[in-house]
Amino acid sequence: MSESQKMQVGDASPSEVMRDAPRILEALRADIQKGADSGQGVAAETVFAEVRERIAQVGSAQSGGR
């Protein structure tokens, strides 16, 4: 889990949020850069369509193909 995902503002005082903000923002920038450097992305709708198809296949297999 990245540093940006670990931050829970609801549990922190305003001064803690301000103190940690630069570190959190830098971690977020690093996460964004890592994603950008990982290659060409895939459209979300393409991913969702594939997941829906897999779910349908699992559901069909569990129900005996009914």
N, C-alpha and C positions, 0 to 999 in steps of 0.2 A: 504494500500500500504506500502511495506517495505521501510526502509531507502535506501536500495540499488537500489530500483526502482525510488526513488525520485530524485536522483542525476542527474543533467543535466550538463555535463562537458562543453558543448558549451556555457553555460551562466556564467561559472566561470573562474576566472583568474587562471594561473598556481599556484600561491601561495595559492589560496583558495582550489584548488584541492589537493595540498600536505597537507594542514592543515586538510582537511576533510577525506583524504584517510584512516587513521587508523580506524576512526569511521565507514566509509562505508564498509571497509573490514570486520570489526567485525560483522556488521549487515548482510553482505553476508554470513559469516560463520554461523551465527545463523540461517539464512534462510535455508542453506544447511543442517544443523544438524536437524532442525525441519522436513524437508522432509525425511531425513534418518530415523528419529525416528517414522515417521508416519506409518510405516509398509511396506510390500512388494509393490513394484511399479507394474505398468501395462505397458506392451510394447506399445510404441507409435502407432505402426501399428494397434494394437487391438483397441485403442481408436479412431483412425481415421476411421477404418472400421465401428465402431458403429455410429460415427457421420455421415458418408456418408449414412448409412442405415436410420437413423432418418431423414436426409434431404430428401432422396428419398421418405420416407413415407409422410412427410409433403407436398412435391411437388405433390405427387399422390392424396392426400386428397384435396388439393386446386384446382387441375384440374378436380376434379370429378371422379378420378380413370381412366382417359383416358390414 
